[in-house]
């Protein structure tokens, strides 16, 4: 059975870069955001149930328009809860399918932005948090097209503070540079492989 490594980190910390390094090293990576995109795409498993709950979110191509959905969520305090009740089980099923499909891999990486917030660490064998100093994080995020200080602060308010994530994690991946991240990831992989060989 694979070692299930949860990979998380707040916005702008370099989690996508870390995911890419794990892939380069030959480890299968499941991406929660990509799974949601597929579920919302035309023909995706979330389209019908989400469109029933939020009819204005259906786009002309037969998928879910995320901007329209966001507007719906902003109008109703209970809407997010209703949406999560529809989407979360589909995302969990997608993740379980990925793990089953890669059962022979010694290490499977599960890239989950809100891993701690959603309680997913209970299903992991270990968790790695990607982290960088707050000023670097802010500069990275505000350099994104269309990002504002207010949006950034709102996103941060929904995420567990970086310091708390680091305290709870089994490993920390410093993302000051590509090289520091790569070195940390190679060390994590080596440690997991060594544990498996002694198990």
C-alpha positions, -999 to +999 in steps of 0.1 A: +000+000+000+013+035-009+024+060+017-002+088+014+016+122+018-007+152+022+008+183+006-006+217+016+004+253+021-013+287+021-018+308-011+014+320-027+037+296-007+048+276-038+027+245-034+023+241-072+060+242-076+064+216-049+038+194-067+058+197-099+090+186-082+073+155-067+060+147-103+095+151-117+108+126-092+082+101-105+056+102-077+019+103-086+003+136-075-035+141-071-045+177-073-077+187-054-081+219-075-077+200-108-102+174-096-128+202-089-122+217-123-129+184-139-161+179-119-173+214-130-164+209-167-191+198-192-199+162-185-184+164-150-201+146-121-208+178-102-225+197-131-261+183-127-264+185-089-247+219-087-269+233-116-300+220-097-290+238-066-277+269-083-294+272-118-277+305-128-243+287-124-248+266-156-229+280-186-237+278-223-212+250-228-229+227-202-204+233-174-204+253-142-194+289-145-173+295-114-178+333-115-216+329-116-213+303-088-192+327-067-219+354-071-246+329-059-225+321-029-220+357-020-258+362-019-266+335+006-248+327+039-258+290+037-250+285+000-214+275+006-225+247+030-250+234+004-223+235-023-198+216-001-223+189+007-226+183-031-190+186-041-170+172-012-182+136-016-174+137-053-139+151-046-133+124-020-145+097-044-121+111-070-092+110-045-100+074-034-101+064-071-066+079-077-052+062-046-066+029-057-052+033-092-017+040-078-018+013-051+015-001-063+033+033-060+055+035-029+045+072-024+013+090-035+012+128-030-022+144-023-021+181-031-050+196-009-050+234-004-074+233+026-061+200+040-062+210+077-092+232+074-112+202+059-099+176+083-082+155+055-050+149+076-068+120+093-066+101+059-028+109+054+002+089+066+021+122+069+018+159+059+043+183+043+036+220+044+051+244+018+061+276+035+078+310+028+082+342+049+050+363+049+065+392+030+075+368+001+041+352+002+024+387-001+046+398-029+040+366-049+002+368-045-001+405-053+019+400-085-009+378-098-031+395-124-062+410-109-053+403-073-060+430-048-049+434-011-086+430-001-089+397-020-056+384-006-067+393+030-100+375+024-083+343+011-059+344+041-088+347+065-102+314+052-069+296+056-053+283+088-023+305+097+010+293+082+026+291+117-001+267+129+003+245+097+041+243+103+035+233+139+012+205+128+031+192+098+055+162+097+077+180+072+082+216+061+092+225+025+109+260+025+101+276-009+126+305-008+140+291-041+135+262-064+166+246-050+157+248-013+123+233-022+138+205-043+164+196-016+137+194+011+115+173-011+143+149-020+150+145+017+114+138+025+111+112-003+144+095+009+130+094+045+097+079+035+114+053+013+138+044+041+109+039+065+091+017+040+122-005+035+124-011+073+087-017+078 
